[in-house]
Amino acid sequence: MEKFVINGGIPLRGEVTVSGAKNAALAVIPAAILSQDICRLENVPVSISDVNYMMKTLKYIGAGVKLIDKNTIEIDSRHVNSYVISHDMTKYLRASYYFIGALLGRFGRARVAMPGGCYLGPRPIDQHIKGFEALGAKVSVEDNAIVEAVAENLTGSPVYLDMVSVGATVNIMLAAVKAEGLTVIENAAKEPHIVDLANFLNSMGADVRGAGTDVIKIRGVENMHGCTYSIIPDQIEAGTFMVAAVASKGDVLIKNVIPKHLESISTKLIECGATVEEFDEAVRVSMDSRPGKCNIKTMPHPGFPTDMQPQMAVLLSLAKGTSIVSESIWSNRFRYTEQLARMGADISVDGQLAVIRGVEALKGAPVKADDLRAGAAMIIAGLAANGRTEIEDILHIDRGYENVVEKFGSLGADIRRVYCVEPFSATDAG
Ligand code: EPZ
């Protein structure tokens, strides 16, 4: 078992380079099997565990995966020979369900165990299924455990999503690029990783238009080919460093970012009193006083991202005054507030609303990472707090932040990964 130990209270200073976007990579990697060829992917966050599981899954279905350098991989999908993926491969991450769309596109058939992933409330897949069925697939879910989708002929069709869903938009795009005729996804997600996936698919010869708007039009093609493609920078990792810079009253240049993707985060940080300077591919974020309060409502892109909500709540727990955070995407994304309370934060949660009464300082404490972004919030809280914080369950953080200790360490943070012995449990007694 591992944990992070942080001695807080040091302002972060210096430069840090953001990795490729996890949520883009998780869509692009399974998409590569649509080419039946070799794809080279650059700027891949290879060492995060979610990406690792996706690469293992590719191998499991017969693809070749070669590490070219620390952030470049080559996927050879000429010999993919299976449309079946078992629970062992899917249980760790949500994005494993992108193989349903990709395998449907490749073979007209997929049998994939239900995905795992962070618990943020119920995560139904009805919109994915609705999309596959609109394209002509017969879809069944066995014992709520395995999704089987079979299509004699995938046929393009209009699909209206009942709610904006990143996952459903991705999955329908993956199947539709190989369907006969035109698919129109209405009320599509507009996140940067949707645009990145569309650009990758088009680089392989697909015909996808309108990604980044709420109507995506896909004209199916018969054949796709290999390509070289570079994944966009991670918007949420960048945002995490931005908030950490402000919460620690530091001054950080964050490189390899697309400032446009960070606008909703920059706006809120400026509202709290931070200085945010934008460059072509970098942002510099600094703060030298206690932050002011601000209210946040999470929304699909271009609104404030739910994946930045826990990190921002840490900052607001140190603000002058009371802030209100409203979570509109997930029904259970405030569990981390119990951990923050152990550090002295004053937060009350009522359903989807959190009322955060800012305190002057947080104090270090033993806490745990309930999920990926909750874990990022614990790191920021530990960096900003006085004293020592120990974070357990960091496997969640390793799912989505590449070299997190090294990166924060390079900014002057006192953060270490330590190995610790598993606590003695009743079963150990034999
Ligand atoms: C993606 O999850 C991200 N994951 C999440 O990031 C992110 O929080 C979320 O989008 C929202 O931005 C990946 O990209 C791998 P959704 P996803 O489908 O696709 C409901 C992180 O920390 N819904 O957009 O699973 C759903 O319950 C992770 O990096 C249905 O009801 O999210 C939710 O309330 C965590 N039926 C809302 O839509 C469906 O069929 C949005 O979910 C699908 C979704």
Boltz pocket constraint, residues with backbone or C-beta under 6 A from the ligand:
constraints:
  - pocket:
      binder: B
      contacts: [[A, 23], [A, 26], [A, 94], [A, 95], [A, 118], [A, 122], [A, 123], [A, 124], [A, 125], [A, 126], [A, 127], [A, 128], [A, 129], [A, 163], [A, 164], [A, 165], [A, 166], [A, 167], [A, 168], [A, 189], [A, 306], [A, 307], [A, 328], [A, 329], [A, 330], [A, 331], [A, 372], [A, 373], [A, 400]]
      max_distance: 6.0
